[in-house]
Every structure is written in structure tokens, then in C-alpha cells.
Amino acid sequence: MLMVLAAWLSVAGNLPMWIAVWQLPESQGLKAVMTLGSLILVLYSMICWLLLLLVWPRWLKPAGIVFMMVVTSSSYFMLTYNVVIDPSMIANVVHTDAREVRDLLSWRMLVAVFFGVFLPGVWWWRQPVKAVRFKPLALRQLGLFVLAWVMMFVFVWLSFQDLASLMRNHTTLRYMANPFNSVYAVVRLSVGQASQAAKPLLPIGEDAKLLAVPDSEKDAPLIVLVVGETVRAANFGLSGYTRQTTPQLSQLKAQGDLVYFSDVSSCGTSTQTSLPCMFSHLGKTAYENSDQPYEGLLDVLQRAGLAVLWIDNQSGCKGVCDRVSKWETQALKVPELCQDGECFDEIMLQELPKQLALLDPVKRAKGTVVVMHQMGSHGPAYYKRSPQAIKQFKPECQSSALQNCPVEQIVNGYDNSVLYADHFVSQTVKWLQAQARPTALMYLSDHGESLGEKGLYLHGMPYRMAPREQTHVPMLAWLSKPMQAQRGWRMACLQSQADKPMSHDNLFHSMLGLSQVATGLSKPQLDIFAGCSAGR
Ligand SMILES: [Zn+2]
């Protein structure tokens, strides 16, 4: 039975990989057949030894079904969105919520489950199994395990050159081998999390203090950080996109109080990887190499005495707001903004005054930092991310199975969601303008998105093979006139930095600079405001 299961998993369960190999430019005629044949044999023997080692009669049937479910779902997502399965993709799966899952469901997925799990599952479940005493069973299973191991070496040895160059030239293929991609990712992720959980959270910025304590709440700054979701720079009007998707922000820029940064790279390609990295003092490289849990930006701001609030209209803050005040929109039922358990981003602005009033007045007198985490352009149901009144680009793709739609319709839906982000951020700026105190806003997207370029959809590619569309993100800063006056910021100076290469690494230090928090942690060379105040 294990041999049959292995045959099913290696041949049917790896369709995306066989299609990808067949379509490679160097796959032609007889050579393509040879490459495919040897790959299937190698994978078959690898799956055999995995099953012979892990699957014993006691849990034979449920384990078989689990394997069918794992390879079917990973094949479905690979074929539908061209994603690959790696540890960060599994982390995304673990941290998903009901709303995200609902967006991904489609008829095609039901069909895939029917042919990939239901039909073979029924056959599998109905097979009679004869009980065998432990000793002969162990001998037989371990003997076959050794045989499969030998088979694998022979097949690899026979086609080594061919396979080695294939894996070297097409790194994505390594993440496509079912079920090893999922097994590897789960093991890797659990080992990482276990070692992180074993370590205590280290405090950072214990020396943090405010450079100047305001005399009254009227002088106390109010700073808003909008964490954008899935907005890529390529479709952002301010970055020179052929469509004007940011009309209102462009107007604010023309008034001279807003600077758009045109060359910003994200830390990761998914919310799960980017968010903790953006709020970390370590920066991308050190963050990726560390399994030590540290406090983040918001802890430092709070320790310096500021009131800190996180408002979430997404799937949570991934740990970065754990020790500050937070408020989530999920339970809200405001008819004009919320539908089916999901709200448009303006709900956060509507609730902001009420939530600010709830913060500690002693801290509020020194200043307030608010983070608003957007629903933004979260896919694949882009058409759900903008209200009817905002939509300018029609028709929109109305399906979650993106490759069923013409590219123009996918882009229309996506661009409408960017229009809505423009509307939301501009409305927030207008609200801040109306406050009689120094105010400022920063906007930064967590990662980009693929809209069908090179056959890719959505995001979450391993970073080193991710296309620029997934890592080039928009960032902007807006400072109110009272804020500019109080700190002596020179907008022209800030504007002169607008085209320098930057990244998520700049956020931590720029937010410290903007909030006037002094600590030994801060690196002025990463603070976009550092060189532009009156004294410099
Ligand atoms: Zn995201």
C-alpha cells in the first residue's frame, strides 16, 4: 500500500513540478522525457523511504489521507498562484485567519480536493489491511526502506549531471517537490520557533527618553504610522505609474508638505516576515540571522514616555504590538463601512478620536504615536478592497482564481484598491491637519505583489528569487506646518533624499527621529529626518 501511495504522490501529487520541468527552455524532445523520467524515479524512491520510515500500520490510513491533503493543497496553490512552499509560506498558512481563507476558496479548489483527496481517499480507506506481527513487519518495512534508499542513490547517480544543473539553474524547483517542501518547511519552522520560545524576550532601548518634553498637550506631537498592505510601488501614482492611482496624495505633495520616497525595498515578501522585521532595531540582515526575541520600536517609544496605540484592520500585528494599547476592528458592525465581518480601512479613522481619548492622559501630554494597519490591497479578492464610489478602473476581476481573469481586469481591481489607500491616507492627513497641534504621518507598505508578471500571482516568494514587484514598496512622509515649525524640519532637505535607495531598515530609526526619542540604539544614518532639522 505504501508503494501505491508513493506512486500516487510522486506522479499525480507533483503535477506542478512536472509541468514546470516540461516547460523549461532546455527541455526538448527526448531529453525532456529522460529528465522527467529520472526525476520521477528519484522522487518516487525518496517518497518510498519517507513513507516506509514514518508510516506504520497503526496510523496507515489517516496518514495516507493527510499526505494526500498536503500534496493536493500545495499543488493547488502552486498551480493557481505560482507560489512555492517554503518556511515563510508555511508561517503565512499558520497565521492566516477565516477572512483570508474565505477569499482563497473557489470552485477550482473544490475540484482539486475532489480528485486529489476525495476519490483516492475513498479507495485508500476501503483497502483491507491484514494484521502482521511486529517483528516480521519491522523487518519488511525497514528492509524496503533500505532498498528505496539504494534505489534513490542509483537513480541520482545515473542522472546526476542532468539533475544537478537543473536544480542549480532553476532554484524554484527545489521548493516544488511535494511533500518534501512542506515537511521541510514545517520542521524548519518548528525548530526555529522552539529555539526562539526557549529564549527570554530581551528588552531594548532601556535608556530611551524624550529629547524635549512638551509644556502642554497642545504642543505634544501626534504621529500616525500607516502600515500599508500589499501595495507595490509599480502601481503607486506618486512613483510615476501611468495611471494616476494617488490623486489626493499627489495634491498634498504639490503643497510641499509631503515627500514620496521612490526607491524603498521591503524586508520580506509577506506580512508575516516583513512586519516583525520593520519594527525591529536589527535591520533585515541581522534580523534574519537572529533567533533571539527582542522588544521592538513600539516598546521603545512607550518606554520614552509616549502614548502608543495600534489599530488593526488586518490579520493582527504579528507580535509587534504585544505590550502597547491595541484595538481591532474585526468585531465591528458599522453598516456603511463593514460587510461580512470585514471593514474598509476608513473604519480606523472613524474610531481614532474615541480610541485616542482612552489612552493614558499623562503619556498623552508628552505625545502620541498611532499605528494603523491596513487591509490595503490584500489579494486575491482585490475587488473587495475598494468601495463602489472609489472605483475608477473597470471592469474588475471578480474571482479569486486570478488566472481565470484577463490581466487588465486583475490590474483594474488592484489599482482601485490603491486609489482607496490614497483616499484613506489623505483623509487621515486632513484629519491631522485639523488638529491644533504638531502632527505627522508616515506611510510604508509591508511588501509588494505580483499581478501575473512572469506567471506569478500574489506574494511570498523566497526573497532572493522574488521579483522586484514583490519587494519594491511605496513610502512617504507628511509633516504638518506646526510640526515643521516646532522641530525646524526643512522639507526641501527631506525632498532631496527622496530618490536615495532605502529599505524597511529606515523605519525604526526614522520613527525614533520623528518622535524625538533619544537612545543609544538609534542610527542617525538610517533616520531619514536626521540631517534635515534646524540644527543640522
Ligand atoms: Zn502583507
Boltz pocket constraint, residues with backbone or C-beta under 6 A from the ligand:
constraints:
  - pocket:
      binder: B
      contacts: [[A, 228], [A, 229], [A, 230], [A, 270], [A, 271], [A, 272], [A, 446], [A, 447]]
      max_distance: 6.0
